[in-house]
Amino acid sequence: MSSVGLNKWIVSGHLAADAEIKTVDLKSGEKAKVAKATIYVRKPRNREDAFTVALTIWEGSNAWRRLPYLKKGSLIICTGSLDANPYISSSDNLPKAGLAMTVLDIDLDNVRYPEEEEEEIAGDRGETTPEPKIPAPPIPSTPNSPKAGDKKSSPSGVDIKSQKQASPAAPKQESKASIKP
């Protein structure tokens, strides 16, 4: 197997915002859905410094199934092909190096759920959110389970208690008959 032209990268980072889904027209005239998102990737040596990677997730890819979980702040691990995407900065009008990834698969490392965000906001105000009370599920009874006062029975339906009382003593061994030639 040849690896000529192989462009497979793995990168992890925090989502800058929830993924946005758009419908686009393809060259063939068909329509397709595509999601766009951006992750911040921290540099290994200087943890305060980070760079961004623009993500493109096409409908039908394995990564598409993870879209409901892609929320702002979630730490995700993306696998896909990487391309250079230079741009001009709007703040200082200077050219910048950018990266764009077409994502094939996403692993969820640390997902943020909306409930967690509400708890964090309430915690910042010094409030506590009440824990929801979930009743314990009832214990199902099986149709063959014995009830109080029932007699124990064998699988054949015979009453075991009366069977033990009615069982005869061990049979006597018969004397060996001598064999005559």
PyMOL commands that set and color helices and strands:
alter all, ss='L'
color gray80, all
select helices_A, chain A and resi 62-69+114-124+160-166
alter helices_A, ss='H'
color red, helices_A
select strands_A, chain A and resi 9-15+20-25+31-42+50-58+75-84+87-88+95-96+99-110
alter strands_A, ss='S'
color yellow, strands_A
deselect
rebuild
show_as cartoon
